[in-house]
Amino acid sequence: MEAFDSTKRNLYDILKDVDNGKIQLPEFQRGWVWDDDRIKGLLASVAKSYPIGAIMLLETGNESIKFKTKPVEGVKSFNGNKPEMLILDGQQRITSLYQTIISNEVVKTKNSKGYTITRWYYIDMVKALDSSSDMDDAIFSINENKIITKNIGRDIVLDLSTEEKEFKNFMYPVNKLDAYDEWRMKFMEFWNYEKEKIEFWNDFENKIIQNFKSYNIPIILMKKENPKDAVCQVFEKVNTGGMSLTVFELLTASFAADDYDLKADWKSIKDIFKEFRVLANTSNIDIIQAITLFSTYKKRCEDISQGKSNITAVSAKRKDMLNLYLDEYKKYKDIIINGFIKAAKILTENHIYKANDLPYTTQLIPMAAILAELGNIIDNIGNKNKLMQWFWCGVFGELYGSANETRYALDMMQVTDWIKNNNNEIPRTIYDANFSPDRLYTLRSRNSAAYKGVYALLMDDNIKDWLTATKIDFSTYFSEAIDIHHIFPVAWCKKNNISRNYYDSIVNKTPLSGRTNRIVSGDAPSKYLERLKNNARVSDDDFYNILKSHLVDIDSMNKDDFYGFFEYRKEQILQKIEKAMGKSIPRNQKEEGEFNENEEYVEENQLEN
């Protein structure tokens, strides 16, 4: 079966089908307006019988491709008729031609500066027949009142407010092209049937009006048998004039055909998620992708239980999201929402308190789907530890930065089976994950997932603020304005010629309150530690225990021994990463000074998603 046919149709036949609703738009087509100059150029091209490009239409009638539809802008007389074809490409050309030629209403457009204006369109008959003039100059637009003035409105330059004034100025209204007989008779009568004017009219009709009447437009007609993802892909490829559509917008239009408001659904989901700061950046696409992942997983399980030979593939690719049925969405929506909420609660337990501290927003998608399937058994501490081992392996293995859909599917099947059925087959994400000790030198900002992962791990083990001795947890994290700060201050490090590869590393940073960081200032640790201890008003032992919760070597800090401090803390952090991943990390430490600008570039340009 061929996916499309190529043909051509008369312009007026197309515009009349637009007028009676046989040709409409899918609702997901965004409205956008051609400016005045482009409309005039379009009319000039038709008047000269120049090509204006093909339009692409889609046959309706495929039950799997049901989009809510809408008439072309300006159509009022279609009486709710169901469309036979939808415009996929050529919306603005058809809209502009319909509004200028058929609608008989003033056209809303824009000027060269982008301001909204209203215009009537005319053909300057004299210029149109003048072989020395350009047809582009013959197409003319005028304001809603059809009067042009100068000298602050005192002097009228051109007045086309009545038909008689149109006749007098030889200005032919474009909206009379379809039914010109009446205007022609009045034009003849106005000029008393002068032979010269009759010949002028006949020449205009033959050379201009007939060009419009006989104008054919190439048509690419996509057949209704095409699958939805093919239709959507074609639309986005050809829709160069508008903005790219998301899967959510396409599904919104598809579900709207069954009177389901997906946008209202998403608004209610966002309201639910407001309670959970970790979910602040979760998108509507994330929800759709998680539901699709879960739905295909459930289909696969059903196929296997029924002994089918053709087993559904677990997937959350764009094609699969577009093929998500409304009943599947409604069936699994609440389960997936609860999966996201459960994920947020578990991540908060593991010191990831807000969305900007989440290593990978993408990892939430399979995590929510996995939790939706596991249900209450995740409350078992052993199962929760397994889940977090998978999570940390994804973070420190930096496996969720790109090309995630295949990993989503593997994780959905393997992690779920590993936890639910307690089998011994380690999920691929855990198997694939590796962390090099040298990576710590290049973890310098929140641009990397591993940096955020270390930050979260540092807040474990009852870590306390140096000044207040307050345990850093969910409540104090926000009330005390906890953030990650340098231990050996940047100013001191620069003064003492410490390489940025060292002083800006996560190894030289720790969670502290803003007030504590101000006391640290830019001094050497030997100076600010004494100042902090005096402000805290605690014994030496108590103060040093607070410091130790940050995995620091106190002797190195008191001696301002940066490198001794660095190597000690680096090892402590590696041990925490090993524990989180459940995997040993081979030690192959570089020597001081081996780090280069390329490593710096990698860190600073590694995006979270």
N, C-alpha and C positions, 0 to 999 in steps of 0.2 A: 504494500500500500504506500503510495506517495503521501508525504506529509502535507503538501500544499499544491495548489494550482495557480498558474499565472494566466491572467487575462487582462482585458481593459473594459472600462465602462464609461458611458457618457457622464460628464460632470453633473448635469441636471438630474439625471436618474439617481445618482448617488445622493445629491442634496435633497431630493424629494423623499428618498428612503430615510434620510436623517430626520426630515420634518415629520414623517408619519411614524417614526419610532422603530422602523425595521432595522435601522443601523443605530446602535447606541454605544456607550462606553462602559467598560468595567468600572465599578465604583473606585477601585484602587488607583485609577488614572488621576494623578494630581492635576488640578487646574492651574494653568499658567498662561499668561497673556502675551501674544506677539505685539511688538510695538508698532506704531503707526507707519514707520518707514517700511517695515517688513511686510505689512499688509498691502501697502501700495505696490511694493515690488512683486508680490504674489499676483495681484490683479493685473499688473503690467505683463507678467509672463504669460498669463492665460490670454490676454488680449493679443499678444504676438504669437500665440500658439507655441510657446516655448515649453519644454517639459518642466514640471514642478516636482518630479519624483513620484515613486510608487507609494501607495498606501497598503497597509497590511490589515486584513480583516480575519476574524475567527468565526467559523460557523458555530452556532449554539446548538444545544441538544444533547451534549454529552453529560450524563448525570454525574460523572466524576469531576467535571469542571464547571461547577455552578458558582458563578460570581454574581453578587448583587450588582445590578446595572443602573445606569442613569442616562438620561438623554444628553445630547450635545448641548453645551451652553447656549441658551437662547431659545431652545425648542419648547413650545408650549402646547402644540396641537396634537401630540402623539396619543393622548387619551389612555395612557397606561398600557399601550400595546407592548407585548413581549418582543424583544429583538430577535431577528433572524441572524444577525451578524454583529460582532463587537469590533471596535477599532482598536488594534494593537499598536499601530504606528501610523502617524499622519493626523493625529488629533488636532493640532493647531492649524494645519492647512485646511482641513475640512471645516473646523470651527470658524476660521476667518472667512472662508468663502461662503459658508452658510449665513453668518451674521451680516455680511456685506451685501449678499445677493438676494437671499430668501426671506430673512426675518422681518424686514421692513421696520426695524427699530435702530435707534442710534447705537453705535458700537462703542463699548468700553475698551480702551486700549491704553498705551503709555507713550509718552514723548521720549525724546532722546536722553533726557535726564532721569527717566524712570518714574515720572509723575503720572498718576492716572488722569486720563482725559477722555472725552467723548467725541466721536467723530461720525459724520456722514461722508460717504465716498462718492466722488463724481469722476466722470471722464470729460476732460476738456475736448470737445468734439473737433475744434479747429486744429489744435495741436496734434490730436490723434491721427488726423488725415494729412498732416503736413509731413512730407517725406524728409524734410530737413530737421524735424524735431524728434526727440527721443520719446518713446512711449512712456518711459518712466516719468517724464515731465508732464505727460498728459493725464496721469492719474492724480487726482486732487482730493484732499480731505478738508473738511470745514467743521467748525464747532457746532454744538447742538442747536444753536439758534440760526445757524446758516447765514450769519452776518459777520463780515470782517470789517473792523473799523481801525482808525488811527487817530492821533491827536486826542488821546484820552477819551475815545468814543465819540468825538464830535463829528468826525468825517467818516462816511461809509465808503470802504474800498470795494467791497463786493457784497451783494445781497442776493441770496438764493432762497429766501424764505417762502416764496410762492412759486407755483409751477410757471407762471408767466415770466418771472424773473429768471428761472432756469432756461426757458426758451430764448429769452432775450440775450442771455450771456453764453448761449450754446454750451451749457453744462448739463451733461446727461447723468442722472442719478443711477448709480450702480444697482440699487435695489429695484430698478425697473427693468433690468436685463431679462428677467424671466417672463415678464408680461409687459412687453413694450408697445403693444398695439394701441392701447388707450393713450399713452404718452405721445406716440407718433401722431395720432389723429389731432390731438390738441396742439402739438407743435406745428403741424401743417396749417391748422386753423389760425393760430397766432400770427403766422407769417402770410396769411391770406392766400395760401396755396401758390405762392410764387414758384415759378418753374425752377429758379436757381436754388431755392430752399428745398424743393422736392428732390432735386438731383443731389444736393448736399446730403440730405437724409439717406437717400438710397445708397450713396457711397459709404456713409457711416455704417449703415446696417450691413452691407455686404462685407466690409473690411473689418469691422470691429465686433458688432453684435453677433454675427455668424461665427466668428472665432470662438466666442463664449458658448454659443449654442451647440457647436459641433465638437467641442473640446472633450477629449477622452483621457482618462487617467488610468495608468497601469495599476492593476490590482493583484496582490499576492493574497490568496485565500487559503488560510490554514484550515485543514479539515477537522471536523469535530472529533475524529477518532484519535487525535494526538493526546498523549498523557499530559496531566496538569503541569508537571515540572518542565516539560518541553515548551509548553505555552508560556509559562512564566519566564523561562530562560530567554526565549525569543523576544518577549516583550522588553526585558531589561537590556538585551543587546541592541535593540533598535531604538530604545527610548532615550536617545542621546540628548534631547532637549530638556528632559525633566530630571528629577533627582532619582537615584537608584531606590528601588523599593525593597523593604525588608521582608523576610518570611512572615513576620507578624502582620504586616500590612496586607500581604497577599491572603493570608489565612483569615484576617478580619473580613475581607471582601467575600471570601468563600463561605465562611460561617454566616455572614449576613444574609446570604441567599436563603438560609433556613431560619431567618429572624433571630439569630443569636448575636449578641453584642459582645464581641471579644474585648473591645476597648474598655467597656464598663467592668468586665471581669478583671482586667489588668489593674484598673484603678482600685478595686476592692482588695486585690492581692497586695498592692503597694501599701495600702492602709494597714494590712495585717503585718507586713514586714517592718513597718516603722518601729515596732517594739524591739527589733533585733538589729543593732548597729552593724553587725557583720554583713547583713544582707542589703545594706544601703545602695550598693552598686549593682545588685542583681537586676538583670534586664528581662523584658518580656520574651526575648529570644531564648534566654537561659531557661525560662519556664517551659517554653515549647520544646526545646531540645531535650530537656529532662523527661518530659512526658513522652516524647517520641522514643527515647532510649528505653524507658520503662515499658511502653506499649509493645515495642518490637521484642523485648525480652520476654514478656508474658506470652506473646504469640509463639515464640520459639519453644518455650516450655510446654505450651499446649500441643504444638506440632509433635514434639518428641513423645509426650505422653500418649498421643493418639497413634504413634507409629507411622507418621507420614514420612514419605520419602523426600518430599520437597519442603525442607525446613526453613522457616523464616530467619533471615539474618538479623542479628541485633545491630542496630545502626541508629545514628542521629545526624546523618548527613542532610544537607539542604533538600535533596530530593525526597527523603523520607519525611522530613518535617512538612513539606508541601503536600504530601499524600496522607497526612494525618486526618482522620475522619472526625467529624464533630462528636459522634457518640464515644469515640475513644478519648477525646479530649475531656469530655464531661465525666467519663467514668474514672479517669485517673488524676484529674486536676487536684482534688483535695488531698489525695494520697501524696502527690508530689509536693504540694505546699507544705504538708506536715514533714516531708523529708527535708526540705530546706530549713524549716524551723528546728528540727532535730539536729541538723548539721550545725546550725548557728549556736545552739546550746553546747554541743560537744566542743566546738572550736573555742567558745568562750571559756569553757573549763580548762582548755589548753592555752589560755592567755593570749588568744587572738580576739581582741575586744572590739575592733571597728573595721570597716570595710577597707580602709587604706592600709591596714596592717595584714590583710589577708594575702598570703603569698601569691596564689592564683585564683582569681574569680572563676576561671574555667574549671578548676577542679571541683568546685561546688556542684557542677552539673551531674557528674557521675556519683558524687557523694550523696546527693539528695535522692537519686534514683536507687542507689544501693540501700540507703536507710529506709526508703519506702518499701522495699522488698523484705528487709530484715525485720521490720516492725519492732516488737518489744524485746526480742532476743538481744538487741544491741545494748540493753541495759546491764547485761552480764559483763563484769569488768574485763574478763578475758576476751570477749568479743570486741569490746570497745578498744582494748589495747591493740588488737589485730587491725582494726579499722585505722587507728592512728598510726600504726606502723606503715600501712599503705600510704596514708596521707603524707607522712614525713618523707617517705621514699620518693614520692612524687615531687615534693618541695626541694629536697636537697639533691636529688638526682636531676632536678630542673627539667622535668619531663613534660610539663604542661604549657610550654611556651608557644608551640605551634603544632599544626597537623594533629589536632587532638581527637578527631572523630573516631579514628581506629582505636586509639587507646581507651576512649569512652566505652566502646563496645567490649573490649577485652576486660576492662575493669568491672563492668557491669556483670559479666558472666563469672569471671575468675574470683574476684573479691567476694562476691555474694556466695559463691559455692564454697570458698575457703572458710568463710565464717559460718555460714548456715549449716553446712554439712560436715564441718570440722575435718576436712580432708588435708592431706599433707602436700598438696601441689601448690607451691608458692606462686602467687600472681605475678604476671610478667612485669608489672611496674616495680614490684619489689626486687625481682631478679635483675632488671635493667639498671636499677639505681646505683650510682657510684658517686662518691664525693672525694675530691682531691684536697689534701690539707692546704695546698698552694692556693686554692680558691679563696681562702679566707683573706688573702692579701688584696684581692680585687673586689671584695664585698664592701663597698663604700657608701652605698645609698639605697634608698627604698626602691630603686628601679629594678632590683633583682628579687626574685622569690626567695632565694637562699638567705639573703640578708634579713628579710622579714621573718624567715624561719628561725634564724639564730636569735633574733630579738625576742621572739615568743619563748624560746627555750630558756633564755636568760631570766625570764620572770618566774621560772619554776623554782622549787626548793625554798620557799618562804623568803624570797628576796625582799630586803627592806631598804627604805630610803636612808641615805647617810645622815641626814640632819634630823628627821622626825622619828626614825626607827619604825615608821609605819610600814606594815606589810603591803607590798604592791599587789593589789588584786583588782577585780572588776570595779569596785566602788572607788578605791583610792586612785586608780588609774586616771579617772576623769576629774575627781574632786581636787587632786593634787597636781593636775596638769603634767602627768608623767610623760616624758619623751626620752629619746635616746641621746646621750651626750658623751663627749670625749672625757676619758679618764685623765690622760696626760693632755692638757689643753693644747690646742692648735698653735697658739702664740708661742708657748714654751717650746713646742716641738720644732717650729720653724727657727726659732732663735738658736736651738741646739742642733740644727742641721739633721733632723730626723726626716727620713724620706716619707713622702706622702703615701707610698705603698704600705707603710707601717702605721703612721699616726691616724690616717683616715680609715683604716680597716675597721671592720666590726669588732675585731679583737680589742681595740682601744676605745670601745664605746660600751655604755651600760645605761639601763633605765634609771632616771633620776627625776625628781621634781624640778620645776623651773626655779624655785627658790634656792634649792641646793646648788643648782648649776651656777646661779649668780654668785654664790659664796665661793665656789671653786674659782671663778674668774679665769685669768690666764696664767695663774701662778704654778710653780712647781708643786707636785704632790706633797713634798715634805713641808711646804708652807701651808697649803690649803687644808691638809688633813688636821693639822693642829688647830687651825681656825674652826674647822667643822666640829672637832671634838669639844672645843670650848663652848661653841654655840649649842651643841647637843646636851652638854652638861651630864655626861655619863662617864662611867669608869673606863679605863683603857681597855679592859677585857671586853666589856659590852660593846664598845665602839669597834674594836677589831673584829668581833663576831658579826657585827653589821656589815663591815667591809668584806669579810670572807663570804658572805652570802652572794657577793658579786663575782666570785671566782677569781679574786685577785691575790697576788703575793704581796703581803704588807711590807715585808723587808725591802723588796725591790722598790716599792713606792716611797718608803721613807728615805731610801738612798737616792731617789730620782734615777734609778737604773731602768731606763725605758726598755732596753732589749731583754733584760732578765725578766721584767714584768711581762713583756710581750710573749716570750716563749712559754712561760708558765701558763698564762691565760689561754694562749692558743691551744695548748694541750688539754686544758679543762673544757674548752668549748668543743674540741674534737670528740672528747669522751661523751659529752652530752648528745652530740649528733649521732655517734655510734649507738648510744642507747635508744634514741628516738627511731633510728632506721632499723635497729636490730641487726646491724651488719658491722663488721670490723672495717676500719679505714686504714689502709697501709700508710705508714709514715715514710715520706720521702721528701723531707724538708729542703727547700732551697736555701742557699746561702745569702746572706745580706748583700743587697746591691744587684741581684740577678734580675730584678723585676723591671719591666720596660713599659713604654707608653702604650704599646699594643694591648697589654693586659688592662691598662686603665681604660682604654677605649672600649674593650669588650664589656667591662662592668657598666660603664656609664650609658651604654647604648642598648643594654639588654632590657627589653620591655617585659612587663609583667605578663601580658597576654598576647 
